[in-house]
Amino acid sequence: MIFQTERLKVRKAEISDTDFYLSLWNSGDVMRNVGFPDGLQILRERVLKQIKSHDETEFNQTLVVLEKQRGRRIGECKLGQPDCK
């Protein structure tokens, strides 16, 4: 678990989240809001590689947002380290 709020949990993605990410990232309805009107057209192998390449830090990882009450995946998020320069 990376962190949680009263309603949500955020954790690193796991292999079992692969289909969820494929459905998000390949959806034009989802991805048009971030500049990809046809989705990313990303392949399963690439998603698996990204999930398997996680390291110990929570920064710049593939993170899943879950509804705490039902444990249902509802989105993704990304954390980056602040630029303290």
C-alpha positions in Angstrom: 0.0 0.0 0.0 1.4 3.4 -1.0 -1.3 5.4 0.9 -5.0 5.5 1.7 -7.7 8.0 2.4 -11.0 7.5 4.0 -12.5 6.3 0.7 -9.5 5.2 -1.4 -6.4 3.0 -1.5 -3.5 3.5 -3.8 -1.0 0.7 -4.4 1.5 -0.4 -7.0 0.1 -2.2 -10.0 0.3 -6.0 -9.9 0.2 -8.5 -12.8 -3.5 -9.1 -12.1 -4.1 -5.4 -13.0 -2.9 -5.9 -16.6 -6.4 -6.1 -18.2 -7.5 -3.0 -16.2 -4.6 -1.0 -17.6 -5.2 -2.3 -21.1 -8.9 -1.2 -20.9 -7.9 2.3 -19.7 -4.9 3.0 -21.9 -6.5 1.6 -25.1 -9.7 3.5 -24.6 -10.2 6.6 -26.7 -12.9 7.7 -24.3 -10.4 7.7 -21.4 -7.2 8.7 -23.2 -8.6 11.6 -25.4 -8.5 13.7 -22.2 -4.7 13.4 -22.1 -4.1 13.8 -25.8 -4.7 10.3 -27.3 -8.1 10.3 -28.9 -7.6 6.7 -30.2 -6.1 5.4 -27.0 -2.4 4.3 -26.8 -2.9 1.1 -28.7 -0.5 -0.5 -26.2 0.2 -4.2 -26.2 -0.2 -6.6 -23.2 3.5 -7.4 -23.2 4.4 -3.7 -22.8 2.0 -3.3 -19.8 3.4 -6.5 -18.2 7.0 -5.2 -18.7 6.1 -1.9 -17.1 4.5 -3.6 -14.1 7.3 -6.1 -13.6 9.9 -3.3 -13.7 8.8 -1.6 -10.5 11.4 -0.8 -8.0 11.3 -0.1 -4.3 10.2 3.6 -4.6 6.6 4.7 -5.0 7.6 7.5 -7.3 7.2 7.2 -11.1 5.5 3.8 -10.8 2.3 2.4 -12.2 -0.2 2.9 -9.3 -3.8 1.7 -9.1 -6.6 3.6 -7.3 -9.1 1.4 -5.5 -12.4 2.1 -3.9 -11.7 1.1 -0.3 -15.2 -0.2 0.5 -15.6 -2.6 -2.4 -11.9 -3.0 -3.4 -12.9 -2.1 -7.0 -10.3 -0.5 -9.3 -11.4 2.9 -10.3 -8.4 4.6 -11.8 -4.7 5.2 -11.8 -2.4 7.8 -10.5 1.3 8.8 -10.6 3.5 10.3 -8.0 6.7 12.2 -8.7 9.3 13.6 -6.5 9.1 17.4 -6.1 11.7 19.5 -7.8 13.4 21.0 -4.8 16.1 23.0 -6.6 
